């Protein structure tokens, strides 16, 4: 079974990818013929985290609303995974302290 810290780390990396992709899309709103980046996430086997891939949207054009929602989702995912990481770190520290 994967460690909770590696799973949370995977979630942090996925949130970072989502934020970078949406920022890239917003930065290119005015670029003619621009195809937005689309992020896909998939759970890894055995519950060991998440995998992200970035592809191109099939049609050119902006979707500012979707990109803003992606940024908010990335922020919330980042905060949630950070809380898991901090909690796991505290629990591990408590376990190590109790063995001494």
N, C-alpha and C positions, 0 to 999 in steps of 0.2 A: 504494500500500500504506500502510495506517495505521501511524503510529509506535508503537513498543512502549510508549512512555510513555502515549500516549492509550488504548491497549488496557488497560494496567494500571490507569489511572485509572478506566476504565469498570468494571473488575472491583472496584475499591475501592468505587465507588458502589453496585454491585449487592450487595456484602457489607453495606454500611451499610443498604440497604433491607431486606435479609433480617433483620438484627438488630433494626431498628425494628419490623418487622411482628411478629416473634416476641415482642418485649417488650410490644407492644400486646396481643397475645393473652393473655399471662401476666397482665398487669395487669387483664384483664377476665374472668378465670377464674370469678369468682363472680357475674358479671352475668347475670341470667336472660334467656334468649332471645338471648344474644350469638352472632353468627355470626363465626367466626374469619376473620382475613385470610389469604389464600393468595397467596404470591408465585410468579409465573411468570417464568422467565428464558428468553431466546431469543438465540441468536448473531446478530449483525448481519451483513449481507451483506459479503462480501469479507474476513471475519475481522477486522473493525474494532472488535470489542468485544462487549458484551452489553447487551441491553435488558431491563428488568424492568417488570412490571406487577403491580399488587396488586388482587386481587378478593376477593369474599366467598365463604366456604364455603357450599355449598348447604343444609347442615343446621346448626342451632344446636348448641352444646355445645363443651366444652373438649377439647383434645388436648395435654395437658401434655408428654407424651413427644415428640411431633412438634415442639413448640416448643423444647424443650431441645436436640433434635438440630439444629434450624435454627440455634440460637444457636451451637452448636459448629461447624457448617459455616460460618457467617458468620465466626467467628473464624479458622478455618483458611484460608478464601478471602482474608480481609483480609491475613493474614500472608504468604500466597503472592504476592499481587499487590504487596504492599509490597516483598517481596524482589526481584521483577521490576523494580519502579520504581527501587529503589536500585541494582541492577546496571546497568540502562540508564543511569542518571545517571552512575555511575562510568565506564562505557564511553565515554559521550559526553565526559566530562571528560578522559579519557585521550586520546581522539582530538583534542580541541581543544588539549591540551598538546603533542601530538606535531607539530602543524602550526605551532607558534610558532617 
